[in-house]
Amino acid sequence: MNEPLQPVQALRLRADDREPHADRVIVETPVALLYNGESFAVMMATPESLEDFALGFALSEGVVGDASEFRLVDIVRHEGGIALHAAIPQARFDALAERRRGMEGRSGCGLCGVESLQAALRPVPHVASPVRVDVATIRAALDALAAQQPLNALSGGVHAAGFAHAGGLLVREDVGRHNALDKLVGAMSHAAIAPDAGFVVITSRASYEIVHKAATAGIGVVVAISAPTDLAIRTAEAAGVTLAAFARGDSLNLYSHPARIAAAG
């Protein structure tokens, strides 16, 4: 499956009437991430922006320290899914054995299948971001995010992550919220956009994995439209990440490091 949307037939029921309905749904397919020929993770993802996903996953998971250590060798499409083959330095490859994941990833869970509880809660780096932003700027970014989701507009149920910076808003979509953020991190690296040049807005709840990935990528402010989890808040506090959630209308809740957010522009 190579396209992000798939046509399907459904029945639309209205009161006592039912009629055929041509619909389009978002594609969810297994995407394997392999380093130096060895499988590291399999995530359920949307087959779009795969170059961004491959690099962004490696950066946000700490597989590599920066983009110079990563090379996407091949994208192999099979009947049952897609394999992303990448090359990384041997020292990085050896380090994976310390926290090797057998992740059978699902769209709702970035931690499914970890081999141990210790591997699930990895140390989080500290982010010393100089970013300062006001609520009006956040509101504008969320409005722009809502307008820049073509896959969601056609199918519904697709998550998006955007990075707001002086040059505008960079957006990536995926069936999984973690995948959308990975794709965004990869797209930022490909576009040479520094993680301390702005802030992230996401269409989902703020989970531990979202905060951990953002911190690992060096992003200092995460704004979610839905609720945070307790572990996400504790992780954000430890990482020096400003976590805002319930960002709707002109209000939001700040849960960690609030000094980066001003009430008005």
Phi, psi and omega in degrees: 000113187252344182263148181285341179237145181234128176287139177220162176253138179224172172249126178262122180257128176224113184055242181262007185254145171224140182214152177299145181221122176277122185234166172232132181240155180286140180277136176235117185221151176294131176236114181268137176250118183240137178239125181052037176088355182252135179288135180247320182204154171233119181246145172274117189216170176270129186283066177216149181053045185290329176296317177296318181298315182300312180290315183297320177298315181298322179286313185287338177266359180071020176295321174233161180274330177203172187296336181293342180269001187239136174220120176280115186274317185198152170243112184251120182259121177252168177298327183264000180161196185230138177246127177256110182263123181231155175248134178227161179301150183301323180297321178291320179298317180296325181293336180297333180297337181286336182218036185303131179256136169258049190294118166265080191296147174233159186299333182261359188213119178269001183245005185295130173087009177297150189282341179205161177294327179297324180289334183290323183249083182279156174302145182249135179288158178268135181252122177251066184276137178275006186299135171229136185213153178251167185296324179297321178292321177296317179300317179296322179293320178293321176297318179294323179298318180298331182271353185242046178232074184297322180293319179292323179297327182273335187234330187078155174076020179252134178275157177221148172231134180231150176244114180269126180212182186300333181273359180129213181232119177265128187232142170226147181241153174195159177296334179252136183294324178293321179296320178300319178292319176302314179299321179295315179300318177295319179296322177298316180295316179298328181268003180058042176262120184290141181294341178265015180267359183183210184216161182260139170239137183227151184269012186238186170287164179262103180263170174307313185296322177299312181294318181297316179297317179298315180296317179298327178279354178088017181270129189264345182226126177236127180240122181245147179277344182245197190281156170266163170261162180297321180291326176298318180295315180296323179292318178297318179299315181292329185271352184078021181265135173278119181247119175243143180216176187051041181278094183220138183062228181257016182233159173200162175253135176256129186246343181204147175042063186288348186298339181284346185248124176261150183292328183215157179280000000 
